[in-house]
Every structure is written in structure tokens, then in C-alpha cells.
Amino acid sequence: MTTTDRFRSVYRTEGVYDRLLLRHFFGGIEDTELVRRWMTDLFGIPDGALRIAEFGCGTGRITRVLAPYAHELVLADYSPTMITAVSQGFPHARTLCADTRDAVTELLSEGRQASFDVVAAFWSLSYPLGEIFETLSASGVVPNPQPGSARNRARAFVYRMIDLLAPNGHLTVLLFDAESPEQRLVTRGWERVAPFPEGGRSYTRNILTDALRQLEERGRGRLNHTRLGGVAWAPNPAAARDWFFGVHFKHHPQLTNDPELARIVDDFIDRHRLLDGGVTLPSGVHLIDFHRADHPHASLPRVLP
């Protein structure tokens, strides 16, 4: 398989995603347990009564946490390989083979406004936001020549996701912390291909939280935002290297064939090796939750002195 053929194979080739994925621990617990505790805090013990839509579901690793809560479960991912896997794991769920923006549009076109108790995106929401600003291919990155228009489209997309929420519903998102040591190295790699728009790699998180804060200010709900430090754990340096080049860098030819980047990655991995041969990559997560609850006085006219 050539380098070009391997580009994005993590999403396209059966078994590659699950093989390359590292375990992540934040605040002392694994990311799946983090979601489980968050769901318990919000909804208590699972009773199979909720309507849940998960975008960018992958092979269903975190879906397993959501499924016991669900009366209705809608799962979306742009990768046919992922959808095939998640369909087998959750045969009673509705699956959509579409990217998140198209899946949201499809559900809204079906009249699913205010339909879901939970709209979730774990580790995946940066992609549909980022693709509004730039197009990535094996040959490089093409920026959107109209960044102002792109920002407006990105904000409108966030608003459409909120439109799916039923009263008292929650949009719950996990995003990697772009300022963590691991992610700064990822940024350093991708900037060898092209600079990030909007002043840095955290721009997708900033767009999301800015849009949600604007909705909060309009009385549409409440934004909660928590950052937790942690690590990505690899059983050995080879697994850590595959994580960087297969998942973060997606086997992009310009990065895979860059010997200086390979040296930088190997040095970083060596600095974080454990005595037992494992590797703990310093990471971080942003847990972002928007509670769709109108302020009781949001529709009242302003009273001037």
C-alpha cells in the first residue's frame, strides 16, 4: 500500500481505527467512564427512555455508554466502514452514513427540530467545523478564501445542532485540548503543511463556545465548559508512533515522508516513556455541555428605568 493509499485509512479500512486508538484518561478516569459519570449526573440511572443522536460515532466505543439510556438512538458517521461496524454493534439504532453537517440537515429536513434529549459528539466535532474553513486532501490543504463567511456558516451549523434539542435537552461534546503538549506537537506537524485558520488550532473550540455563549446570552440555554488534564496511554513506543502518524496525521504523505517530523515525534515519545515500556502522552479534554432551557424571563420586554 502506497503512502497516498494509506491517507485516512484509519477511517476507511476495517479494523484500523480500533487498532490504532489509544486509551485516554482524564481526571484519573478513562474517557468512556467520564461520559458515563456525566450521563449519570444529568439523567441518573439508565432507563431506556431518552432520544439520543450521536454524530461522528466511529465504531461505537462511546455509544456503548449512551445506548442503555436510549429509547431512540440515531448514529451518524461519514465513513461507511464505521457505519458498518456500528450497525452490527447496535442493530436497533438508525444509522446515517453522512458527515455531521449533512446528518444534521437531514434530520432537520425530516422535522426533527426539538426532538432529542441528547445530541452528542465525542472527539469528532472539530472536523465538520474545520472543513468549513479548509479542505484537506493527500496533496495538501486548500483554505476557504472567505474566512468571514466561513465563520458565519460555522456558527449557523452550531445553531442547527441546538435546534435538534428538545426542551431540557443537552448538547454534549468532547474536544482535545489544543494547548496540551501532545496536541501542540500535532499542531506543529500540521503547520508544516499549512497554517491553521483563525489564529491557531483551537479555533474550532472557540467557534463552538462563542456560538453557544451567544445562545446563552439570548436566553436559549446554559453553557457549561470544563477542562481536564490527563494522558493518552500507549503500551509501547510503536503504538504511540502509530497514534501520531495514523490517527493525528492520518498518514498524510507530506507528514509521513518528513524525516524531521519523525525525529520530533520519536523524541517526544522517548521523553514520556515509562519504566515498563509504556508511554503516557500528556493530553487534555474540554467537556462542553449546553443545556437547552429557556430563561423564564427571556421573552419579556426589557424594562427601562
PAZAPA-4460 file (N, C-alpha, C; in steps of 0.05 Angstrom, whole numbers, plus 32768, in hexadecimal, padded with zeros to 4 digits):
% residues 305
    n_x    n_y    n_z   ca_x   ca_y   ca_z    c_x    c_y    c_z   seq   type   mol
   8011   7FE8   8000   8000   8000   8000   8012   8019   8000     1      M     A
   800D   802B   7FED   801D   8043   7FEC   8015   8057   8002     2      T     A
   8026   806B   8006   8020   807F   801A   8006   808D   8014     3      T     A
   8002   8093   7FFA   7FE9   80A1   7FF3   7FD1   8090   7FF8     4      T     A
   7FD3   8076   7FF3   7FBC   8063   7FF8   7FB6   8062   8016     5      D     A
   7FCA   8065   8026   7FC6   8063   8043   7FB9   807C   804F     6      R     A
   7FB9   8092   8040   7FAD   80AB   804A   7F91   80A6   8053     7      F     A
   7F8C   80AD   806D   7F71   80AA   807A   7F68   808C   807B     8      R     A
   7F7B   8079   8079   7F73   805D   807B   7F68   8057   8097     9      S     A
   7F6E   8068   80AB   7F64   8064   80C6   7F45   8065   80C6    10      V     A
   7F39   8073   80B3   7F1C   8075   80B1   7F11   8063   809B    11      Y     A
   7F22   805A   8089   7F17   804D   8071   7F1C   802E   8071    12      R     A
   7F2F   8025   8080   7F36   8008   807F   7F2D   7FFB   8099    13      T     A
   7F1F   7FE5   8096   7F14   7FD7   80AD   7F29   7FCF   80C1    14      E     A
   7F24   7FD4   80DA   7F36   7FCC   80F0   7F4D   7FDF   80F6    15      G     A
   7F53   7FF2   80E4   7F6A   8004   80E9   7F64   8017   8100    16      V     A
   7F4D   8023   8101   7F46   8036   8116   7F49   8029   8132    17      Y     A
   7F3C   8012   8135   7F3D   8005   8150   7F59   7FFC   8157    18      D     A
   7F69   7FF5   8143   7F84   7FEC   8149   7F96   8004   8151    19      R     A
   7F93   801B   8145   7FA4   8031   814A   7F9C   8042   8162    20      L     A
   7F82   8041   8169   7F78   8052   817E   7F85   804C   8199    21      L     A
   7F8E   8061   81A7   7F9A   805F   81C1   7F85   8063   81D7    22      L     A
   7F8A   8058   81EE   7F78   805E   8205   7F7F   8079   8210    23      R     A
   7F6A   8088   8217   7F6E   80A3   8222   7F62   80A5   823E    24      H     A
   7F72   80B2   824F   7F6A   80B5   826B   7F6B   80D3   8272    25      F     A
   7F55   80DD   827D   7F53   80F9   8285   7F47   80FB   82A1    26      F     A
   7F55   810A   82B2   7F4C   810C   82CD   7F4D   80F1   82DC    27      G     A
   7F5E   80E0   82D2   7F62   80C5   82DF   7F4F   80B0   82D5    28      G     A
   7F3D   80B5   82C1   7F2B   80A1   82B7   7F2C   80A1   8299    29      I     A
   7F24   808A   828D   7F24   8087   8270   7F0E   8098   8263    30      E     A
   7F12   80A0   824A   7EFE   80B2   823E   7EE2   80A6   823D    31      D     A
   7EE0   808C   8239   7EC5   807F   823A   7EB8   8082   8255    32      T     A
   7EC8   807F   826A   7EBD   8082   8285   7EB6   809F   828B    33      E     A
   7EC5   80B2   827F   7EBF   80CE   8282   7EA3   80D4   8277    34      L     A
   7E9E   80C9   825F   7E83   80CC   8253   7E6E   80BE   8264    35      V     A
   7E74   80A7   826E   7E60   8098   827E   7E58   80A8   8297    36      R     A
   7E6C   80B3   82A4   7E66   80C3   82BC   7E57   80DD   82B5    37      R     A
   7E5E   80E8   829E   7E50   8100   8296   7E32   80FA   8290    38      W     A
   7E2D   80E4   8283   7E12   80DC   827D   7E03   80D6   8297    39      M     A
   7E10   80C9   82AA   7E03   80C3   82C3   7DFC   80DD   82D2    40      T     A
   7E0F   80F0   82D2   7E09   810A   82DF   7DF1   8118   82D2    41      D     A
   7DEF   8115   82B8   7DD9   8123   82AA   7DBE   8114   82AC    42      L     A
   7DBF   80F9   82A9   7DA6   80EA   82A6   7DA2   80D4   82BA    43      F     A
   7DB5   80CF   82CC   7DB2   80BA   82DF   7DB8   809F   82D3    44      G     A
   7DAB   808A   82DE   7DAF   806F   82D5   7DA2   806B   82BA    45      I     A
   7DAF   805D   82A7   7DA2   8059   828D   7D87   804C   828F    46      P     A
   7D74   8057   8280   7D59   804B   8280   7D4E   8046   8264    47      D     A
   7D60   804A   824F   7D58   8045   8234   7D41   8057   822A    48      G     A
   7D41   8070   8233   7D2B   8082   822C   7D32   809A   821B    49      A     A
   7D4C   809E   8216   7D55   80B6   8209   7D57   80B3   81EB    50      L     A
   7D54   80CA   81DD   7D59   80CB   81C0   7D75   80D7   81BC    51      R     A
   7D87   80C7   81B0   7DA3   80CF   81AF   7DAD   80CE   8192    52      I     A
   7DBB   80E3   818A   7DC9   80E4   8170   7DE7   80E8   8176    53      A     A
   7DF7   80D6   816B   7E14   80D8   816E   7E21   80DC   8152    54      E     A
   7E30   80F2   814F   7E3C   80F8   8136   7E5A   80F1   8137    55      F     A
   7E65   80E6   8121   7E81   80DD   8122   7E84   80C6   8135    56      G     A
   7E73   80B2   8133   7E71   809C   8146   7E88   8089   8144    57      C     A
   7E97   8089   812D   7EAC   8075   812A   7EA1   8059   812B    58      G     A
   7EB0   8047   8138   7EA7   802B   813A   7E96   8026   8152    59      T     A
   7E8F   803B   8161   7E7C   8038   8177   7E88   8034   8192    60      G     A
   7EA1   803D   8196   7EAE   8039   81AF   7E9F   8048   81C6    61      R     A
   7E98   8061   81C1   7E8A   8070   81D6   7E6C   806C   81D3    62      I     A
   7E63   8064   81BC   7E46   805D   81B8   7E3D   8049   81CD    63      T     A
   7E4F   8037   81D5   7E48   8022   81E9   7E40   802F   8203    64      R     A
   7E4A   8047   8209   7E42   8055   8221   7E26   8061   821E    65      V     A
   7E21   806B   8206   7E07   8079   8201   7DF0   8066   81FD    66      L     A
   7DF5   804F   81F1   7DE0   803D   81E9   7DCC   8035   81FF    67      A     A
   7DD6   802E   8217   7DC2   8027   822C   7DAE   803D   8233    68      P     A
   7DB5   8056   822D   7DA3   806C   8233   7D8E   8070   821D    69      Y     A
   7D92   8063   8206   7D84   806C   81EE   7D6B   805B   81E8    70      A     A
   7D55   8069   81E4   7D3D   805E   81D8   7D3F   8060   81BA    71      H     A
   7D4B   8076   81B0   7D51   807A   8194   7D6F   8081   8192    72      E     A
   7D7D   8074   8180   7D9A   8079   817D   7D9F   807D   815F    73      L     A
   7DA9   8095   8159   7DB1   809C   813D   7DCF   80A0   813D    74      V     A
   7DDD   8091   812C   7DFA   8092   812A   7E03   809A   810E    75      L     A
   7E16   80AD   810D   7E1F   80B8   80F4   7E3D   80B8   80F2    76      A     A
   7E47   80B1   80DB   7E64   80B3   80D5   7E67   80B3   80B7    77      D     A
   7E7C   80C2   80AE   7E7F   80C5   8091   7E8C   80AC   8085    78      Y     A
   7E98   809B   8096   7EA8   8084   808C   7E96   806B   8089    79      S     A
   7E93   8060   8071   7E84   8047   806E   7E8F   8030   8080    80      P     A
   7EA9   8030   8083   7EB6   801B   8094   7EAC   801E   80B1    81      T     A
   7EAB   8036   80BB   7EA2   803B   80D6   7E84   8034   80D9    82      M     A
   7E74   803C   80C5   7E57   8037   80C7   7E52   8019   80C6    83      I     A
   7E61   800A   80B6   7E5D   7FED   80B5   7E62   7FE1   80D1    84      T     A
   7E78   7FEA   80DD   7E7F   7FDF   80F8   7E6A   7FE7   810D    85      A     A
   7E61   8000   810D   7E4F   8008   8122   7E33   7FFC   811D    86      V     A
   7E2C   7FF7   8104   7E12   7FEA   80FE   7E12   7FCE   8109    87      S     A
   7E28   7FC0   8107   7E29   7FA5   8112   7E28   7FA5   8131    88      Q     A
   7E35   7FBA   813D   7E35   7FBB   815A   7E1B   7FC5   8166    89      G     A
   7E0C   7FD5   8157   7DF3   7FE1   8161   7DDD   7FDD   814B    90      F     A
   7DD3   7FC5   8147   7DC1   7FBF   8131   7DA7   7FCE   8133    91      P     A
   7D9F   7FD7   814A   7D85   7FE5   814D   7D88   8003   8149    92      H     A
   7DA0   800D   8145   7DA4   8029   8141   7D9F   8030   8124    93      A     A
   7D97   8049   811F   7D97   8054   8104   7DB2   805F   80FE    94      R     A
   7DBD   8058   80E7   7DD8   8061   80DF   7DD6   8073   80C7    95      T     A
   7DE7   8088   80C6   7DE9   809A   80B0   7E06   809B   80A7    96      L     A
   7E0B   8093   808E   7E26   8095   8083   7E29   80B0   8077    97      C     A
   7E31   80C4   8087   7E32   80DF   807F   7E44   80EE   8092    98      A     A
   7E51   8104   8088   7E60   8114   809B   7E4C   8123   80AD    99      D     A
   7E56   812F   80C2   7E45   8139   80D7   7E33   8150   80CC   100      T     A
   7E3E   8161   80BC   7E2D   8177   80B2   7E16   816D   80A1   101      R     A
   7E1C   8159   808F   7E07   814E   807E   7DF3   813E   808F   102      D     A
   7DFC   8130   80A3   7DEA   8121   80B4   7DD7   8133   80C4   103      A     A
   7DE2   814A   80CE   7DD1   815D   80DC   7DBC   8168   80C9   104      V     A
   7DC5   8170   80B1   7DB2   817A   809D   7D9C   8166   8096   105      T     A
   7DA4   814D   8093   7D90   8138   808D   7D7C   8135   80A3   106      E     A
   7D84   8135   80BC   7D71   8132   80D2   7D5E   814A   80D4   107      L     A
   7D69   8161   80D0   7D58   8179   80D1   7D44   8179   80BA   108      L     A
   7D4D   8170   80A3   7D3B   816F   808C   7D24   815B   8090   109      S     A
   7D28   8148   80A2   7D13   8135   80A9   7D01   813F   80BF   110      E     A
   7D05   8157   80C8   7CF4   8163   80DD   7CFD   815B   80F9   111      G     A
   7D16   8155   80FD   7D1F   814C   8117   7D29   8163   8129   112      R     A
   7D20   817B   8124   7D26   8191   8136   7D1B   818B   8151   113      Q     A
   7D2A   8192   8166   7D22   818E   8182   7D1A   8171   8188   114      A     A
   7D29   815E   817D   7D22   8142   817F   7D34   8131   8191   115      S     A
   7D4C   813A   8197   7D5F   8129   81A4   7D66   8133   81C1   116      F     A
   7D67   8120   81D3   7D6F   8127   81EE   7D8D   812A   81F1   117      D     A
   7D9C   811C   81E0   7DB9   811E   81DF   7DC2   811F   81C3   118      V     A
   7DD2   8133   81BC   7DE1   8134   81A3   7DFE   8134   81AB   119      V     A
   7E0D   8120   81A1   7E29   811C   81AB   7E3C   811A   8194   120      A     A
   7E55   8123   8199   7E6B   8120   8186   7E84   811D   8197   121      A     A
   7E90   8106   8196   7EA8   8100   81A7   7EC1   80FE   8195   122      F     A
   7ED3   8111   8198   7EEC   8113   818A   7EE9   8119   816D   123      W     A
   7ED2   811F   8163   7ECE   8121   8146   7EC5   813C   813C   124      S     A
   7EBC   814E   814D   7EAF   8166   8143   7EC2   817A   8136   125      L     A
   7EDC   8178   813C   7EEF   818A   812F   7EEF   8187   8111   126      S     A
   7EE9   816E   8107   7EEA   8169   80EA   7ED5   8178   80DA   127      Y     A
   7EBB   8176   80E1   7EA8   8184   80D1   7EAA   81A2   80D3   128      P     A
   7EB4   81AC   80EA   7EB9   81C9   80ED   7ED1   81D1   80DC   129      L     A
   7EE7   81C2   80DE   7F00   81C9   80D0   7EFD   81C7   80B2   130      G     A
   7EEC   81B4   80A8   7EEA   81B1   808B   7EDB   81C8   807E   131      E     A
   7ECE   81D9   808E   7EC2   81F1   8084   7ED8   8205   807C   132      I     A
   7EEE   8204   808A   7F04   8217   8086   7F19   820D   8073   133      F     A
   7F1C   81F3   8070   7F32   81E9   805E   7F2B   81CD   8055   134      E     A
   7F37   81C6   803E   7F33   81AB   8033   7F4D   819C   8034   135      T     A
   7F4D   8184   8040   7F65   8174   8042   7F65   815D   802E   136      L     A
   7F7A   815A   8020   7F7D   8143   800E   7F9A   8139   8010   137      S     A
   7F9F   8123   8003   7FBA   8117   8004   7FCF   812A   7FF8   138      A     A
   7FC6   813D   7FE7   7FD9   814F   7FDB   7FDE   8169   7FEB   139      S     A
   7FCE   816D   8000   7FD2   8185   8010   7FB9   8190   801C   140      G     A
   7FB8   81AA   8023   7FA2   81B7   802F   7F9B   81D0   801F   141      V     A
   7F81   81D2   8018   7F77   81EA   8009   7F66   81FA   801C   142      V     A
   7F6E   8213   8023   7F5E   8223   8035   7F45   822F   8027   143      P     A
   7F30   8233   8037   7F19   8242   802D   7F22   825F   8029   144      N     A
   7F1E   826A   8011   7F27   8286   800C   7F16   829B   801A   145      P     A
   7F00   8293   8026   7EEE   82A6   8034   7EEA   829D   8051   146      Q     A
   7EFE   82A3   8062   7EFC   829A   807E   7EE5   82A6   808D   147      P     A
   7EDD   82BF   8087   7EC6   82CA   8094   7EAC   82BB   808F   148      G     A
   7EA9   82B4   8076   7E91   82A4   806E   7E93   8288   807B   149      S     A
   7EAB   827D   807D   7EAE   8263   8089   7EA6   8264   80A7   150      A     A
   7EAE   8279   80B4   7EA7   827B   80D1   7E89   827D   80D4   151      R     A
   7E7B   828C   80C3   7E5E   828D   80C4   7E51   8272   80C0   152      N     A
   7E5C   8263   80AC   7E51   8249   80A6   7E56   8236   80BE   153      R     A
   7E6D   8238   80CA   7E73   8226   80E1   7E60   822D   80F8   154      A     A
   7E5C   8246   80FD   7E4A   824E   8113   7E2D   8244   810D   155      R     A
   7E25   8246   80F4   7E0A   823D   80ED   7E07   821F   80F0   156      A     A
   7E1D   8211   80EA   7E1C   81F3   80EE   7E19   81ED   810C   157      F     A
   7E27   81FA   811E   7E23   81F6   813B   7E06   81FB   8143   158      V     A
   7DFA   8211   8138   7DDF   8217   813E   7DCC   8201   8135   159      Y     A
   7DD2   81F5   811E   7DC1   81DF   8114   7DC3   81C7   8126   160      R     A
   7DDA   81C1   8131   7DDC   81AB   8144   7DCB   81B0   815C   161      M     A
   7DCB   81C9   8166   7DBA   81CF   817D   7D9C   81CD   8176   162      I     A
   7D95   81D3   815D   7D79   81D0   8155   7D6F   81B4   8158   163      D     A
   7D81   81A0   8158   7D78   8184   815B   7D70   817E   8178   164      L     A
   7D79   818E   818B   7D75   8188   81A7   7D58   818D   81B0   165      L     A
   7D4D   817A   81BE   7D33   817E   81CB   7D36   8190   81E3   166      A     A
   7D21   819D   81EC   7D23   81AC   8205   7D2F   819B   821B   167      P     A
   7D42   81A7   8229   7D52   819A   823E   7D66   8185   8234   168      N     A
   7D6B   8185   821A   7D7F   8173   820F   7D9B   817E   8211   169      G     A
   7DAE   816D   820B   7DCB   8174   820E   7DDA   816E   81F4   170      H     A
   7DEA   8182   81EB   7E00   817D   81D8   7E19   8178   81E8   171      L     A
   7E25   8160   81E4   7E3D   8159   81F3   7E54   8152   81E0   172      T     A
   7E6B   815F   81E4   7E81   815D   81D1   7E9B   8159   81E1   173      V     A
   7EAC   8147   81D6   7EC8   8145   81E0   7EDA   814E   81C9   174      L     A
   7EED   815F   81D0   7F01   8168   81BD   7F1D   8166   81CA   175      L     A
   7F31   815E   81BB   7F4C   815E   81C5   7F55   817B   81CB   176      F     A
   7F65   817E   81E0   7F70   8198   81E7   7F87   819E   81D5   177      D     A
   7F84   81B2   81C3   7F99   81B8   81AF   7FB2   81C3   81BC   178      A     A
   7FB0   81CC   81D6   7FC7   81D7   81E3   7FD7   81C2   81F3   179      E     A
   7FCE   81AA   81F4   7FDC   8195   8203   7FF6   818E   81F3   180      S     A
   800B   8183   8201   8024   817C   81F3   8020   816A   81DB   181      P     A
   800F   8156   81DE   800B   8143   81C8   7FFF   8152   81B0   182      E     A
   7FEB   8163   81B5   7FDD   8171   819F   7FEE   8187   8193   183      Q     A
   8000   8193   81A3   8012   81A7   8198   8025   819A   8184   184      R     A
   802D   8181   8189   803D   8173   8176   802E   816D   815C   185      L     A
   8014   8166   8160   8003   8161   8148   8001   817B   8138   186      V     A
   7FFC   8191   8145   7FFB   81AB   8137   8015   81B1   8128   187      T     A
   802B   81AC   8136   8045   81B1   8129   8048   81A1   8110   188      R     A
   803E   8188   8110   8040   8178   80F8   802F   8182   80E2   189      G     A
   8015   8188   80E8   8003   8191   80D2   800B   81AC   80C7   190      W     A
   8018   81BD   80D8   8020   81D7   80CE   8037   81D5   80BA   191      E     A
   8043   81BD   80B8   8057   81B9   80A3   8049   81B6   8087   192      R     A
   802F   81B1   8088   801F   81AF   8070   8012   81CA   806A   193      V     A
   8005   81D6   807E   7FF7   81F0   807B   7FF1   81FB   8096   194      A     A
   7FF1   8216   8099   7FE9   8222   80B3   7FCB   821E   80B8   195      P     A
   7FC4   821D   80D2   7FA8   821A   80D9   7F9A   8235   80D6   196      F     A
   7F80   8234   80CF   7F71   824D   80CD   7F6A   8258   80E8   197      P     A
   7F61   8271   80E8   7F56   827D   8100   7F6B   827F   8117   198      E     A
   7F85   827E   8110   7F99   8283   8124   7FA3   826C   8134   199      G     A
   7F9C   8253   812D   7FA6   823C   813C   7F93   8225   813C   200      G     A
   7F9D   820E   8145   7F8E   81F5   8143   7F76   81F3   8156   201      R     A
   7F75   8204   816A   7F5E   8204   817C   7F46   8213   8170   202      S     A
   7F48   821C   8157   7F33   822D   814C   7F17   821E   814B   203      Y     A
   7F17   8204   8147   7EFD   81F7   8145   7EEF   81F7   8161   204      T     A
   7EFF   81F3   8176   7EF3   81F4   8191   7EE9   8211   8196   205      R     A
   7EF9   8225   818E   7EF0   8240   8193   7ED7   8247   8184   206      N     A
   7ED4   823E   816C   7EBC   8243   815C   7EA4   8236   816A   207      I     A
   7EA8   821D   8173   7E92   820F   8181   7E89   821D   819A   208      L     A
   7E9C   8224   81AB   7E95   8230   81C5   7E8B   824D   81C1   209      T     A
   7E95   825B   81AD   7E8B   8276   81A8   7E6E   8275   819F   210      D     A
   7E67   8262   818D   7E4C   825F   8184   7E39   8258   819B   211      A     A
   7E42   8245   81AC   7E31   823C   81C2   7E2E   8253   81D7   212      L     A
   7E43   8262   81DA   7E41   8279   81ED   7E2D   828D   81E2   213      R     A
   7E2D   8292   81C8   7E19   82A4   81BD   7DFD   829A   81C1   214      Q     A
   7DF9   8280   81BF   7DDE   8275   81C4   7DD7   8278   81E2   215      L     A
   7DEA   8275   81F3   7DE5   8278   820F   7DDD   8295   8215   216      E     A
   7DEB   82A8   8209   7DE4   82C4   820D   7DC8   82CB   8202   217      E     A
   7DBE   82BC   81EF   7DA3   82C0   81E5   7D8E   82B2   81F5   218      R     A
   7D97   82A4   820A   7D84   8296   821B   7D7C   827B   8211   219      G     A
   7D8C   826F   81FE   7D85   8255   81F2   7D8E   823D   8203   220      R     A
   7DA0   8242   8216   7DAA   822B   8226   7DC2   8234   8236   221      G     A
   7DD0   821F   8241   7DE7   8224   8252   7DFF   8214   8248   222      R     A
   7E15   8221   8247   7E2E   8215   823E   7E3F   820E   8256   223      L     A
   7E48   81F5   8257   7E5B   81EB   826B   7E74   81E1   825C   224      N     A
   7E8B   81E9   8266   7EA4   81E3   8258   7EB9   81DC   826C   225      H     A
   7EC4   81C4   826A   7ED8   81BA   827E   7EF0   81AF   826E   226      T     A
   7F08   81B6   8278   7F20   81AB   826D   7F2D   8198   8281   227      R     A
   7F35   8180   8278   7F42   816D   828A   7F5D   8165   827D   228      L     A
   7F72   8163   828C   7F8B   8159   8283   7F8C   813B   8285   229      G     A
   7F9E   812F   8276   7FA0   8112   8276   7FB6   8108   8263   230      G     A
   7FB4   80EF   825C   7FC7   80E2   824A   7FBA   80D0   8236   231      V     A
   7FC7   80CD   821F   7FC2   80B7   820D   7FD7   80A1   8213   232      A     A
   7FCE   8089   8218   7FE0   8074   8220   7FE4   8060   8209   233      W     A
   7FFE   805C   8202   8005   8049   81ED   8015   8032   81FA   234      A     A
   8011   8019   81F2   801F   8003   81FF   803D   8002   81F8   235      P     A
   8045   8010   81E2   8061   8010   81DA   8065   8027   81C7   236      N     A
   807E   802E   81C1   8084   8045   81B0   8079   8041   8193   237      P     A
   8078   8029   8189   806E   8024   816E   8050   802B   816D   238      A     A
   8041   8025   8182   8025   802C   8182   8021   804A   8184   239      A     A
   8032   8057   8194   8031   8074   8195   8037   8081   817B   240      A     A
   804B   8076   816D   8052   8082   8153   803B   807D   813F   241      R     A
   802F   8066   813F   8018   8061   812D   8001   8074   8133   242      D     A
   7FFD   807A   814D   7FE8   808D   8155   7FED   80A8   8148   243      W     A
   8005   80B2   8149   800B   80CB   813D   8008   80CB   811F   244      F     A
   8015   80B8   8111   8015   80B8   80F4   7FFC   80AD   80E8   245      F     A
   7FEF   8099   80F5   7FD7   808D   80EA   7FBE   809D   80F0   246      G     A
   7FBB   80A7   8109   7FA3   80B4   8111   7FA5   80D2   810F   247      V     A
   7FB9   80DE   811D   7FBB   80FB   811C   7FC4   8105   8101   248      H     A
   7FD7   80F9   80F5   7FE1   8102   80DB   7FD4   80F3   80C3   249      F     A
   7FC4   80DE   80C9   7FB4   80D1   80B5   7FC4   80C6   809E   250      K     A
   7FDD   80BF   80A3   7FEF   80B5   808E   7FF1   80C8   8076   251      H     A
   7FEF   80E2   807C   7FF1   80F6   8067   800D   80F4   805B   252      H     A
   800F   80F2   8040   802A   80EE   8034   803E   8103   803C   253      P     A
   8036   811C   803E   804A   8131   8044   8054   812F   8061   254      Q     A
   8046   8121   8072   804E   811D   808E   805C   8102   8091   255      L     A
   8050   80EE   8086   805C   80D3   8088   8078   80D2   807C   256      T     A
   807D   80E2   8067   8097   80E1   8059   80AA   80F7   8063   257      N     A
   80A4   8103   807A   80B4   8119   8085   80C7   810E   809A   258      D     A
   80E1   810A   8094   80F3   80FE   80A8   80F7   810F   80C1   259      P     A
   80F6   812A   80BE   80FA   813B   80D5   80E2   8138   80E8   260      E     A
   80CA   8137   80DD   80B2   8133   80EE   80B4   8118   80FC   261      L     A
   80BD   8103   80EE   80C0   80E9   80FB   80D3   80EB   8113   262      A     A
   80E8   80F9   8110   80FB   80FD   8126   80EE   810C   813D   263      R     A
   80DF   8121   8137   80D2   8130   814C   80BE   811F   815C   264      I     A
   80AF   810F   814D   809B   80FD   815A   80A9   80E8   816B   265      V     A
   80BE   80DC   8160   80CD   80C7   816F   80D9   80D3   8189   266      D     A
   80E4   80EB   8187   80F0   80F8   819F   80DA   80FD   81B4   267      D     A
   80C3   8106   81AB   80AD   810B   81BD   80A4   80F1   81CB   268      F     A
   80A2   80DC   81BC   809A   80C2   81C7   80AF   80B9   81DC   269      I     A
   80C8   80BB   81D5   80DD   80B3   81E7   80DC   80C2   8202   270      D     A
   80D5   80DB   8201   80D4   80EB   8219   80BE   80E2   822C   271      R     A
   80AA   80D3   8221   8093   80CC   8231   8090   80AE   8234   272      H     A
   80A7   80A0   8231   80A7   8083   8235   80A8   807C   8253   273      R     A
   809A   8066   825A   809A   805C   8275   80AE   8045   8277   274      L     A
   80B4   803E   8290   80C8   8028   8294   80BE   800E   8289   275      L     A
   80A4   800A   8288   8099   7FF1   827E   8097   7FF0   8260   276      D     A
   80A0   8006   8252   809F   8007   8235   8087   8016   822A   277      G     A
   8073   801B   823B   805C   802A   8232   8063   8048   822E   278      G     A
   8050   8056   8222   8053   8073   821C   803A   8082   8225   279      V     A
   803E   8097   8235   8028   80A8   823D   802B   80C3   8230   280      T     A
   801A   80CA   821D   801C   80E3   820E   800A   80F7   821C   281      L     A
   8016   810E   8225   8006   8122   8234   7FF1   812E   8222   282      P     A
   7FD8   812B   822B   7FC1   8133   821A   7FAE   8143   822B   283      S     A
   7F97   814A   8220   7F82   8158   822E   7F68   8157   821E   284      G     A
   7F52   815B   822D   7F38   815A   8220   7F28   8172   8229   285      V     A
   7F18   817D   8216   7F03   8191   821C   7EE8   8183   821B   286      H     A
   7EDA   8183   8231   7EBF   8178   8232   7EAC   8191   8230   287      L     A
   7E9D   8192   821B   7E8B   81A9   8216   7E6F   819F   8215   288      I     A
   7E5E   81AB   8225   7E42   81A2   8227   7E30   81BB   8226   289      D     A
   7E1C   81BA   8214   7E08   81CF   8212   7DED   81C4   821A   290      F     A
   7DE1   81CF   822F   7DC7   81C6   8238   7DB2   81D8   822C   291      H     A
   7DA1   81CC   821C   7D8C   81DA   820D   7D74   81E0   8220   292      R     A
   7D76   81F7   822D   7D61   81FF   8240   7D5E   821D   823F   293      A     A
   7D47   8225   8234   7D42   8242   8231   7D41   824F   824D   294      D     A
   7D4D   8267   824E   7D4B   8277   8266   7D2E   827F   826A   295      H     A
   7D23   827D   8282   7D06   8282   8286   7CFE   829E   827E   296      P     A
   7D11   82B1   827D   7D0A   82CC   8276   7D16   82D5   825B   297      H     A
   7D1F   82C1   824B   7D2D   82C8   8233   7D1B   82D7   821F   298      A     A
   7D01   82D1   821F   7CEF   82DD   820B   7CE2   82F7   8215   299      S     A
   7CE7   82FF   822D   7CDB   8317   8238   7CE9   832F   822D   300      L     A
   7CDB   8346   8229   7CE8   835E   821F   7CFA   8369   8234   301      P     A
   7D0F   8377   822B   7D21   8383   823E   7D13   839B   824B   302      R     A
   7D17   839D   8266   7D0B   83B4   8275   7D20   83C8   8279   303      V     A
   7D1B   83E0   826E   7D2F   83F6   8270   7D28   8407   8289   304      L     A
   7D3D   8412   8296   7D37   8423   82AD   7D2A   843D   82A4   305      P     A
***
